[in-house]
Amino acid sequence: MANERSSYERIIELIFGEHYKPNVTSFVFERAEIVRAAARLKVKTPKNVGDVLYSYRYRRLLPDAIRKKAKEGYEWIILGTKKGEYKFVLAKEFNASPNTDLAETKIPDATPEIISRYALSDEQALLAKIRYNRLIDVFTGLTCYSMQNHLRTKILDNVQIETDELYVGIDKRGVHYVLPIQAKGGGERIGSVQIRQDFDLCADKFPDAICRSIGAQFMEDDVIALFEFELAASDIKIVAEKHYRLVSNDDLTKQELEQYVKRPD
């Protein structure tokens, strides 16, 4: 893995360096440049060429050499534009790390015991706990239904995107909502690229429903942090954050329930 990471870093750094110029805020490059960069660097071409892009769009921070080229308060991100083509864009820095000072809410744990026994602290375990405990309903105040898990589809100019889970919801007025969910284990971060593409997904595939983009992350002791995002102009903003701890019924006291009544929405 160390060698793989090193080659990925060198490849993406070379591609960035070939296009970057001072004061430029965006530039397009082609997927085929990954193969050419590997040849120039004399490193093994990745078996899955697209994994280089996937890693830096969704999983890893870009190398230091690239991040240092961003002015203060900004970061470089990689967006898809059309099939075989991508774009480096200088965007405002985005941080969806959970606020550790935020109060927790205890929720009686409805996760089946066999799921709890075998679930790992990863995205799928997180999504399962959210689903069984109807945390999206609790968080948004909507009646929600999981429609599809691990959705892969193409939008706009044939750009492929991935969403960890897709919910649909309805409110008391009968208004329809689409809620794309991005989930991360404790060691990963929710990236702005994923959130932007969730909004693009809603606009492209579900134009008649209201989009509410949701992020989910495991914290310490398996506390679940949920975020809601909005797209303000070209920036991603956090509009709501709540933390939930799943507990047995005996761990939820009368005093805690009385305290919840006094909390603002």
C-alpha positions in Angstrom: 0.0 0.0 0.0 2.9 2.4 0.7 4.3 1.9 -2.8 0.8 2.3 -4.3 0.2 5.5 -2.4 3.6 6.9 -3.4 2.9 6.2 -7.1 -0.6 7.7 -6.9 0.9 10.8 -5.3 3.6 11.1 -8.0 1.1 10.6 -10.8 -1.4 13.2 -9.6 1.4 15.7 -8.7 2.8 15.4 -12.3 -0.6 15.9 -13.9 -1.3 18.9 -11.7 2.1 20.4 -12.3 1.8 20.2 -16.1 -1.4 22.3 -16.0 -1.0 24.6 -13.0 -0.1 28.3 -13.5 -0.1 30.9 -10.7 -3.5 32.7 -10.3 -5.3 29.9 -12.3 -8.4 28.7 -10.4 -9.4 25.7 -12.5 -8.1 23.6 -15.4 -9.2 20.5 -17.3 -7.2 17.3 -17.7 -8.0 13.9 -19.2 -8.1 10.5 -17.6 -5.6 9.2 -20.2 -3.0 11.5 -18.7 -2.7 9.0 -15.8 -1.3 6.3 -18.1 1.1 8.8 -19.7 2.2 10.2 -16.3 3.0 6.6 -15.1 5.1 6.0 -18.1 7.0 9.2 -17.7 7.7 8.5 -14.0 8.6 4.9 -14.8 6.1 3.6 -12.2 3.7 0.7 -12.7 0.5 1.8 -14.3 -2.4 1.2 -11.8 -4.5 -1.8 -12.6 -7.5 0.4 -12.3 -6.6 3.7 -13.7 -9.7 5.3 -12.3 -8.7 4.4 -8.8 -6.2 7.2 -8.8 -9.0 9.8 -9.3 -11.4 8.0 -7.0 -8.9 8.0 -4.2 -8.2 11.8 -4.4 -11.8 12.7 -5.0 -13.4 10.6 -2.2 -10.8 9.0 0.1 -7.5 10.8 0.4 -6.2 14.3 0.8 -4.3 15.6 -2.2 -0.5 15.5 -1.8 1.1 18.4 0.1 2.8 19.7 -3.0 -0.7 20.4 -4.5 -2.4 21.6 -1.3 0.4 24.2 -0.8 -0.6 25.7 -4.2 -4.0 26.8 -2.7 -4.3 30.2 -1.1 -5.4 30.4 2.5 -8.9 29.3 3.2 -9.1 27.4 -0.1 -8.4 23.9 -1.3 -8.0 22.1 -4.7 -10.7 19.6 -5.5 -11.2 17.3 -8.5 -14.6 17.4 -10.3 -15.9 15.3 -13.2 -16.9 17.2 -16.3 -17.7 14.5 -18.9 -16.6 11.0 -19.8 -12.8 10.7 -19.6 -12.4 14.3 -18.5 -11.9 15.9 -15.1 -11.2 19.4 -13.7 -9.1 20.7 -10.9 -11.0 23.5 -9.1 -9.9 25.9 -6.4 -12.8 25.9 -3.9 -13.3 27.3 -0.4 -12.0 24.9 2.2 -14.7 22.6 3.6 -14.6 20.8 6.9 -17.4 18.5 8.1 -15.6 17.2 11.1 -18.0 16.6 14.1 -18.1 19.3 16.7 -17.0 17.5 19.9 -18.7 20.1 22.1 -22.1 19.4 20.7 -24.6 17.7 23.0 -25.6 14.1 22.4 -29.1 12.7 22.1 -29.7 9.1 23.3 -31.9 7.0 21.1 -33.3 3.5 22.2 -31.3 1.1 20.0 -33.5 -0.8 17.6 -30.6 -2.5 15.8 -31.2 -6.3 15.6 -28.7 -7.9 18.0 -27.3 -10.1 15.3 -26.4 -7.0 13.2 -24.8 -5.4 16.3 -22.8 -8.6 16.9 -21.2 -8.7 13.4 -21.2 -5.1 12.3 -17.9 -3.4 11.9 -17.1 0.3 12.4 -17.3 1.1 8.8 -19.7 2.8 6.3 -22.0 -0.2 5.9 -22.3 -0.7 9.6 -23.0 3.0 10.1 -25.7 2.9 7.4 -27.3 -0.2 8.9 -27.6 1.5 12.3 -29.0 4.6 10.8 -31.6 2.6 8.8 -32.8 0.4 11.7 -33.1 3.3 14.1 -34.7 5.6 11.6 -32.2 8.3 12.4 -32.8 10.1 9.1 -36.4 10.6 10.1 -35.4 11.8 13.6 -32.8 14.2 12.2 -34.9 15.7 9.4 -38.4 15.5 10.8 -39.5 13.7 7.7 -40.9 10.3 7.1 -38.1 8.6 5.1 -37.6 5.4 3.2 -34.3 3.9 2.1 -34.6 3.5 -1.7 -31.2 2.3 -2.8 -27.9 1.4 -1.2 -24.5 2.2 -2.8 -25.9 3.9 -5.8 -23.7 4.3 -8.9 -25.1 6.3 -11.8 -24.1 8.7 -14.5 -25.3 12.3 -14.5 -24.9 15.5 -16.6 -22.3 14.8 -19.4 -21.9 11.1 -18.6 -20.1 11.8 -15.3 -20.1 8.7 -13.0 -20.9 9.4 -9.3 -21.4 7.2 -6.2 -23.8 7.8 -3.3 -23.6 5.6 -0.2 -27.4 5.5 0.2 -30.4 7.2 -1.2 -33.6 8.0 0.8 -36.9 9.5 -0.3 -39.1 11.3 2.2 -42.4 13.1 2.6 -43.5 15.8 5.0 -46.9 16.5 6.6 -47.9 18.6 3.7 -47.2 15.9 1.2 -44.0 17.5 -0.2 -41.5 15.0 -1.6 -37.8 15.0 -0.8 -34.7 13.1 -2.0 -32.0 12.6 0.6 -28.6 11.3 -0.6 -26.4 10.1 2.2 -22.6 10.1 2.4 -21.3 7.9 5.3 -17.8 7.7 6.7 -16.1 5.6 9.4 -14.2 7.4 12.1 -10.9 7.7 10.3 -12.3 9.3 7.1 -13.8 12.6 6.2 -16.8 13.7 4.2 -15.5 15.5 1.1 -17.0 18.5 -0.6 -16.8 16.7 -4.0 -19.2 14.1 -2.8 -21.7 16.6 -1.4 -21.5 18.7 -4.7 -22.2 15.6 -6.7 -25.2 14.7 -4.5 -26.8 18.0 -5.3 -26.0 17.4 -9.0 -27.6 13.9 -8.7 -30.8 15.4 -7.2 -31.0 18.1 -9.9 -30.4 15.6 -12.7 -32.5 12.6 -11.6 -35.1 14.0 -9.3 -35.9 17.6 -10.4 -39.4 17.5 -8.9 -38.3 16.7 -5.4 -36.5 18.8 -2.8 -32.9 17.8 -2.2 -31.6 17.5 1.3 -28.0 16.3 1.4 -27.0 14.4 4.5 -23.6 13.3 5.9 -23.0 10.6 8.5 -19.9 9.8 10.5 -19.0 7.5 13.4 -17.4 9.3 16.3 -15.6 7.9 19.3 -17.6 5.2 21.2 -19.8 4.7 18.1 -21.7 8.0 18.6 -23.2 8.9 15.2 -22.9 12.4 13.9 -25.4 13.6 11.2 -25.0 16.7 9.1 -27.2 18.5 6.6 -25.6 20.5 3.9 -26.7 23.2 1.5 -25.2 24.6 -1.6 -24.9 28.3 -1.2 -23.7 29.9 -4.5 -20.7 27.6 -5.2 -19.9 26.8 -1.6 -21.0 23.9 0.6 -22.3 25.0 4.0 -23.4 22.9 7.1 -26.9 23.9 8.1 -27.5 21.3 10.8 -25.5 18.9 12.9 -26.8 16.4 15.6 -25.1 13.6 17.5 -26.9 10.4 18.5 -25.9 7.6 20.9 -27.7 4.3 20.6 -28.5 2.9 24.0 -30.5 0.3 25.7 -33.8 1.4 27.3 -32.3 1.2 30.8 -29.7 3.8 29.8 -32.2 6.5 29.0 -33.4 8.2 32.2 -36.5 10.3 33.0 -34.2 13.3 33.7 -32.7 13.0 30.2 -36.1 12.9 28.6 -37.2 16.0 30.5 -34.0 17.7 29.4 -34.7 16.9 25.7 -38.1 18.7 26.0 -36.3 21.9 26.8 -33.9 21.7 23.8 -34.6 23.9 20.8 -35.3 22.1 17.5 
